[in-house]
Amino acid sequence: MNRDQTLSTALDLILAHQWQRAHELVQDLEDPIGCRIHGLVHRIEGDLSNARYWYNKAGATLDPARSVEAEVGDIRKAVEHTG
């Protein structure tokens, strides 16, 4: 699976409530989008401290009030833009 497929699959898994599998896909990625997805998984799990670390590493801002679906949509656009 190439990078974009990995990122897209992780986003699909998040929407399917399979956060652990999504986490496994992105945990070793160091690029900003991978880090942002990693942070989103921790946010969903309620681990805001760890989520904040990954969002910062991605150069993104953690907004706990924002819907997961909206964030996934934005991240998906970023994947398409870089692909």
N, C-alpha and C positions, 0 to 999 in steps of 0.2 A: 504494500500500500504506500503510495507517495504521500508527501506532507499534506497536500490539500485534501486528499481523501481521508487521511487520518483525522484532520481537523473537522471536516464535515461529518465524519462518522461519530466523533466525540460529541458534536452538537446534536446530532440525531439521538444519540444515547441519552443526553441530558433531557431532551424533550420526552423521551420514553421512560423517564424516571429511573434510568440505569446509571446512576451517578458513579458508582464504583468502577464500572467498566469504562466510562468516560475518563475517569481519573487515571486508570491504568494506561490509557492511550496517550495522555498528555504529560504525565508526570516527569518524563525525561526530556521534554521539549524545552528549549531555552529561548525560542523566538518570541516576540511580543504577543502574537495571537495565541500561541500555545500557553504562554504564561497567563494570559487573560482567561482562557478557558479553565485552566488549573485553578485560578482564583475564583471563578464562578462556581466550580464544583464545591470548593470549600465554603463559599457563601451559602449555597443551597444546604450544605450539611450543618450550617449554623456556626462554623468555625471562622468568625469574622476576623480574628487576629491573623490567622494564616491566610485568609482570603486577601486581606489588606496587603500583606507581604507580596503576594503574587500579582495583584493589581499594580502595585508600585513598580514591580519588576517589569511589568508590561507597559508602564507609562500611562496607565489608565486610572480613573477614579472609581472607587467603590461607592455605589449608591444602593444601599440595602432596600430602599423603597421602590426601586425600579423593578419591573416584572422580569422574571427569568426569560420569558418569551421575547420581550422587547430586546433584551441584551443579546440573546441568541441571534435574533434577526440582524442586529448591528454587527455582530462578530461574523456572521455568515457573509454579509456584504464585504467585510474586510478581507475575508478569505478569497472571495471572488475577484476582488480588486487586485490582490497580490498574485493571483494565479495566472 
